[in-house]
Amino acid sequence: MKILPNRRRTMPADGITHLVRVDQDALSSTDASVDDSAQDVASLSPGHPAERAVRPVATLHPMPAMPSQSNGRAAHFADPADVEWMVEEGALTPFRVFRAFDYSVSLLFHARELKYYVALYQDGTPWRALKASDLDAAQGIFHQFEMQAIRLADGQTRRVQLEAQNDQLTKMIAQSEAQAEQLRKALQRSATQEQTVTSRQHQVRREVALLEAQRVAAQAQLNKVHRQIHQLDLAAHDGVPHMTNR
């Protein structure tokens, strides 16, 4: 049995062409079977000569490793380390920059290659990068990375908002507590002052009552003295003879 290489190309899923080994005896048997079938068909159709139809084999072309880009605006993967190196070398010109806390997006232009690079950074280090030959495509990638950066920074955004709200609430609590303490002190002063006023009123009333009693006693004594004077005056007038008018 002879093993001969078949020159027809086959195309696997990985896009790489291979040569397939075919058994020559099996191929001869297959051809003989095809000839017998053709003769049988000719014998069944009298008047029509047996013709062996030979169909050309379509040539299979290997598929490219990268999908073809008909519009020429597709993005391709770029090594973040290469982007970082080109930035350090000054080979890239920033067109647009977006920042959201620890995340940032840069649209960079490589003048020598006429390529656009879009990189997503985390803490200043390139994390993901794509390159494109068309500015519109690069701007679309920039927008997608921008949305991704916003989503990634949502937690930090909420954290900063909550920290600010908590700080404000803490200040408001401190102010409210200070105001409450001030009101408590004012109430204490008012209560103390009220006690002082009440005590003073009691003292004044006692003093007034005492003075009123002293006044009553003095008035009684005065009245008594007045009566004594009146009696003495009467007694003095009794010893004096009365003069008659002529």
C-alpha positions as CSV (number, residue, x, y, z in Angstrom):
1,M,0.0,0.0,0.0
2,K,1.4,3.4,-1.0
3,I,0.8,6.6,1.0
4,L,0.9,9.7,-1.2
5,P,0.4,13.2,-0.1
6,N,-2.8,14.9,-1.2
7,R,-2.1,18.3,-2.7
8,R,-5.5,19.7,-1.9
9,R,-5.5,22.2,0.9
10,T,-7.8,21.9,3.9
11,M,-8.6,24.7,6.3
12,P,-8.9,23.9,10.0
13,A,-10.5,26.3,12.5
14,D,-7.2,27.8,13.5
15,G,-6.6,29.3,10.0
16,I,-3.4,27.2,9.3
17,T,-3.2,25.0,6.3
18,H,-2.1,21.3,6.6
19,L,-1.3,18.5,4.1
20,V,-3.5,15.4,4.5
21,R,-2.1,11.9,3.9
22,V,-4.5,9.8,1.8
23,D,-4.4,6.0,1.2
24,Q,-3.7,5.4,-2.5
25,D,-5.4,2.0,-2.5
26,A,-8.5,3.5,-0.9
27,L,-8.4,6.3,-3.5
28,S,-8.2,3.8,-6.4
29,S,-11.1,1.8,-4.9
30,T,-13.2,5.0,-4.7
31,D,-12.4,5.9,-8.3
32,A,-13.4,2.4,-9.4
33,S,-16.7,2.6,-7.5
34,V,-17.4,5.9,-9.2
35,D,-16.7,4.3,-12.7
36,D,-19.0,1.4,-11.9
37,S,-21.7,3.8,-10.8
38,A,-21.4,5.8,-14.1
39,Q,-21.6,2.6,-16.2
40,D,-24.7,1.5,-14.3
41,V,-26.4,4.9,-15.0
42,A,-25.5,4.6,-18.7
43,S,-26.9,1.1,-18.9
44,L,-30.2,2.4,-17.3
45,S,-30.4,5.2,-19.9
46,P,-30.0,3.8,-23.4
47,G,-29.3,6.2,-26.1
48,H,-27.3,8.5,-23.8
49,P,-23.6,7.8,-23.7
50,A,-22.1,7.6,-20.3
51,E,-20.4,10.7,-19.3
52,R,-18.3,11.1,-16.2
53,A,-18.9,14.5,-14.7
54,V,-15.8,16.0,-13.3
55,R,-16.4,18.8,-10.8
56,P,-13.6,21.2,-10.1
57,V,-12.5,21.3,-6.4
58,A,-12.9,24.8,-4.9
59,T,-9.7,26.2,-3.6
60,L,-9.8,26.9,0.1
61,H,-8.0,30.0,1.3
62,P,-6.5,30.2,4.8
63,M,-8.4,32.5,7.2
64,P,-6.4,35.4,8.7
65,A,-5.5,35.3,12.4
66,M,-7.1,38.7,13.0
67,P,-10.6,39.4,11.6
68,S,-10.6,41.6,8.5
69,Q,-11.6,45.2,9.2
70,S,-13.6,46.5,6.2
71,N,-14.0,50.0,7.6
72,G,-10.4,50.4,8.8
73,R,-11.6,51.9,12.1
74,A,-11.1,48.9,14.4
75,A,-9.1,49.0,17.6
76,H,-6.2,46.7,18.4
77,F,-4.7,45.6,21.6
78,A,-1.8,47.7,22.8
79,D,0.7,46.6,25.5
80,P,0.2,49.0,28.5
81,A,3.9,48.7,29.2
82,D,4.7,50.0,25.7
83,V,2.3,52.9,26.2
84,E,4.0,53.8,29.4
85,W,7.4,53.6,27.8
86,M,6.3,55.8,24.9
87,V,4.8,58.4,27.3
88,E,8.1,58.5,29.2
89,E,10.0,59.0,25.9
90,G,7.7,61.8,24.9
91,A,6.6,60.0,21.8
92,L,2.8,60.4,22.6
93,T,0.9,63.7,22.6
94,P,-2.1,63.8,24.9
95,F,-5.3,64.8,23.1
96,R,-7.8,64.2,25.9
97,V,-7.6,63.3,29.6
98,F,-10.3,62.2,32.0
99,R,-9.8,61.6,35.7
100,A,-12.0,60.1,38.3
101,F,-10.2,59.6,41.6
102,D,-7.7,56.8,41.2
103,Y,-8.7,56.1,37.6
104,S,-7.9,58.1,34.5
105,V,-8.2,57.8,30.7
106,S,-5.9,59.3,28.2
107,L,-6.3,59.7,24.4
108,L,-2.7,59.9,23.0
109,F,-1.5,60.5,19.5
110,H,1.7,58.9,18.0
111,A,2.8,61.4,15.3
112,R,5.4,59.1,13.8
113,E,3.0,56.1,13.4
114,L,-0.1,58.2,12.9
115,K,-1.7,56.0,15.5
116,Y,-4.0,56.8,18.4
117,Y,-3.6,55.2,21.8
118,V,-6.3,55.1,24.5
119,A,-5.1,54.0,27.9
120,L,-7.0,53.4,31.2
121,Y,-4.8,54.1,34.2
122,Q,-5.1,53.0,37.8
123,D,-3.1,55.0,40.3
124,G,-1.1,56.5,37.4
125,T,-0.1,53.0,36.0
126,P,-1.5,51.9,32.6
127,W,-4.0,49.1,33.1
128,R,-5.6,48.6,29.7
129,A,-4.6,50.1,26.3
130,L,-6.0,50.0,22.8
131,K,-4.7,51.6,19.6
132,A,-6.6,52.8,16.5
133,S,-5.8,54.4,13.2
134,D,-8.9,56.6,13.2
135,L,-9.6,59.5,15.5
136,D,-13.3,58.8,15.6
137,A,-12.7,55.2,16.6
138,A,-10.2,56.3,19.3
139,Q,-12.7,58.8,20.7
140,G,-15.3,56.0,20.9
141,I,-12.8,53.9,22.8
142,F,-12.0,56.9,25.0
143,H,-15.8,57.3,25.8
144,Q,-16.0,53.6,26.7
145,F,-13.0,53.8,29.0
146,E,-14.4,57.0,30.5
147,M,-17.6,55.2,31.4
148,Q,-15.7,52.3,32.8
149,A,-13.6,54.7,34.9
150,I,-16.7,56.3,36.2
151,R,-18.2,53.0,37.2
152,L,-14.9,51.9,38.8
153,A,-14.8,55.2,40.8
154,D,-18.4,55.0,41.9
155,G,-17.4,53.5,45.3
156,Q,-14.9,56.3,45.9
157,T,-17.4,58.9,44.8
158,R,-19.9,57.6,47.2
159,R,-17.3,57.3,49.9
160,V,-16.2,61.0,49.5
161,Q,-19.9,62.1,49.5
162,L,-20.6,60.1,52.7
163,E,-17.4,61.4,54.4
164,A,-18.5,65.0,53.6
165,Q,-22.0,64.3,54.8
166,N,-20.7,62.6,58.0
167,D,-18.4,65.6,58.6
168,Q,-21.3,68.0,58.2
169,L,-23.5,65.9,60.5
170,T,-20.7,65.8,63.1
171,K,-20.4,69.6,62.9
172,M,-24.1,70.0,63.2
173,I,-24.2,67.6,66.1
174,A,-21.4,69.6,67.8
175,Q,-23.3,72.9,67.1
176,S,-26.5,71.4,68.4
177,E,-24.9,70.1,71.5
178,A,-23.2,73.4,72.1
179,Q,-26.5,75.2,71.7
180,A,-28.2,72.7,74.0
181,E,-25.5,73.2,76.6
182,Q,-25.9,77.0,76.2
183,L,-29.7,76.6,76.7
184,R,-29.1,74.4,79.8
185,K,-26.8,77.0,81.3
186,A,-29.3,79.7,80.5
187,L,-32.0,77.7,82.2
188,Q,-29.8,77.1,85.2
189,R,-29.0,80.9,85.4
190,S,-32.7,81.6,85.0
191,A,-33.6,79.1,87.7
192,T,-30.9,80.5,90.0
193,Q,-32.0,84.1,89.3
194,E,-35.6,83.1,89.9
195,Q,-34.7,81.6,93.3
196,T,-32.8,84.8,94.1
197,V,-35.8,86.9,93.2
198,T,-38.1,84.7,95.1
199,S,-35.9,84.8,98.2
200,R,-35.6,88.6,97.8
201,Q,-39.3,88.9,97.6
202,H,-39.8,86.9,100.7
203,Q,-37.2,89.0,102.5
204,V,-38.9,92.3,101.3
205,R,-42.3,91.0,102.4
206,R,-40.9,90.2,105.8
207,E,-39.2,93.6,106.0
208,V,-42.4,95.3,104.9
209,A,-44.4,93.4,107.5
210,L,-41.9,94.4,110.2
211,L,-42.0,98.0,109.1
212,E,-45.7,97.9,109.1
213,A,-45.8,96.6,112.6
214,Q,-43.3,99.2,113.7
215,R,-45.5,101.9,112.0
216,V,-48.6,100.7,113.8
217,A,-46.8,100.6,117.1
218,A,-45.3,104.1,116.5
219,Q,-48.7,105.4,115.5
220,A,-50.2,104.0,118.6
221,Q,-47.5,105.5,120.7
222,L,-48.0,108.8,119.0
223,N,-51.7,108.8,119.6
224,K,-51.0,108.0,123.3
225,V,-48.6,110.9,123.6
226,H,-51.2,113.2,121.9
227,R,-53.8,112.2,124.4
228,Q,-51.4,112.8,127.2
229,I,-50.6,116.3,125.8
230,H,-54.3,117.0,125.5
231,Q,-54.9,116.0,129.1
232,L,-52.0,118.1,130.4
233,D,-53.3,121.0,128.4
234,L,-56.7,120.7,129.9
235,A,-55.2,120.5,133.4
236,A,-53.2,123.6,132.8
237,H,-56.2,125.6,131.7
238,D,-58.2,124.6,134.8
239,G,-55.9,126.6,137.1
240,V,-56.2,129.8,135.1
241,P,-59.2,132.2,136.0
242,H,-61.6,132.9,133.2
243,M,-61.7,136.6,132.2
244,T,-65.2,138.0,131.5
245,N,-65.8,140.6,128.8
246,R,-67.5,143.8,129.8
